Amino acid sequence: MIGFSRKSDGVVVVAHPYRDCGLGNLVKNYAFDAVEVLNGRTSSNLNKLAQELAREMGLSGVAGSDAHNIEDLWSVYTEIEASLNVDEILSAIRKGFVEASWARKSIHF
């Protein structure tokens, strides 16, 4: 999957690395572009572990609501410093020009 994304000039993001079937510290063995550091359905402790992992690896931190029902929508989001151009958005994620945010606070990367 990572190879396909690289060939397609995509961005590879590891989702909730410490929750359920996440990769945990095995993430360090792969070439990811970003880590989901805020997941709307993950405990704050596991989100903090993901934040520490992203910092340790020097990767961008993004957010995902992981919405399974309507109440979960917009619990978290990723702000990206880029125009509405796909290449610029992907580049901004790779370079860390993103901010993972809860509805009430932000985490800068």
GIKA-V303418 format. One record per residue. N is the residue number from 1. RES is the residue in one small letter. PSI is psi in whole degrees, 0 to 359 (NA if undefined). Layout:
n->N res->RES psi->PSI
n->N res->RES psi->PSI
//
This chain:
n->1 res->m psi->317
n->2 res->i psi->318
n->3 res->g psi->318
n->4 res->f psi->316
n->5 res->s psi->318
n->6 res->r psi->315
n->7 res->k psi->331
n->8 res->s psi->6
n->9 res->d psi->35
n->10 res->g psi->178
n->11 res->v psi->134
n->12 res->v psi->117
n->13 res->v psi->129
n->14 res->v psi->124
n->15 res->a psi->141
n->16 res->h psi->74
n->17 res->p psi->338
n->18 res->y psi->7
n->19 res->r psi->145
n->20 res->d psi->246
n->21 res->c psi->26
n->22 res->g psi->164
n->23 res->l psi->341
n->24 res->g psi->222
n->25 res->n psi->349
n->26 res->l psi->341
n->27 res->v psi->326
n->28 res->k psi->344
n->29 res->n psi->0
n->30 res->y psi->159
n->31 res->a psi->79
n->32 res->f psi->159
n->33 res->d psi->335
n->34 res->a psi->162
n->35 res->v psi->136
n->36 res->e psi->105
n->37 res->v psi->344
n->38 res->l psi->118
n->39 res->n psi->126
n->40 res->g psi->343
n->41 res->r psi->18
n->42 res->t psi->146
n->43 res->s psi->156
n->44 res->s psi->325
n->45 res->n psi->316
n->46 res->l psi->325
n->47 res->n psi->321
n->48 res->k psi->321
n->49 res->l psi->319
n->50 res->a psi->321
n->51 res->q psi->316
n->52 res->e psi->320
n->53 res->l psi->314
n->54 res->a psi->315
n->55 res->r psi->315
n->56 res->e psi->322
n->57 res->m psi->354
n->58 res->g psi->34
n->59 res->l psi->157
n->60 res->s psi->152
n->61 res->g psi->125
n->62 res->v psi->170
n->63 res->a psi->151
n->64 res->g psi->134
n->65 res->s psi->333
n->66 res->d psi->38
n->67 res->a psi->124
n->68 res->h psi->352
n->69 res->n psi->168
n->70 res->i psi->329
n->71 res->e psi->338
n->72 res->d psi->346
n->73 res->l psi->143
n->74 res->w psi->22
n->75 res->s psi->326
n->76 res->v psi->161
n->77 res->y psi->165
n->78 res->t psi->123
n->79 res->e psi->134
n->80 res->i psi->130
n->81 res->e psi->86
n->82 res->a psi->162
n->83 res->s psi->180
n->84 res->l psi->51
n->85 res->n psi->126
n->86 res->v psi->315
n->87 res->d psi->320
n->88 res->e psi->322
n->89 res->i psi->313
n->90 res->l psi->320
n->91 res->s psi->318
n->92 res->a psi->320
n->93 res->i psi->313
n->94 res->r psi->323
n->95 res->k psi->354
n->96 res->g psi->19
n->97 res->f psi->57
n->98 res->v psi->162
n->99 res->e psi->119
n->100 res->a psi->126
n->101 res->s psi->139
n->102 res->w psi->171
n->103 res->a psi->340
n->104 res->r psi->343
n->105 res->k psi->164
n->106 res->s psi->156
n->107 res->i psi->119
n->108 res->h psi->140
n->109 res->f psi->NA
//
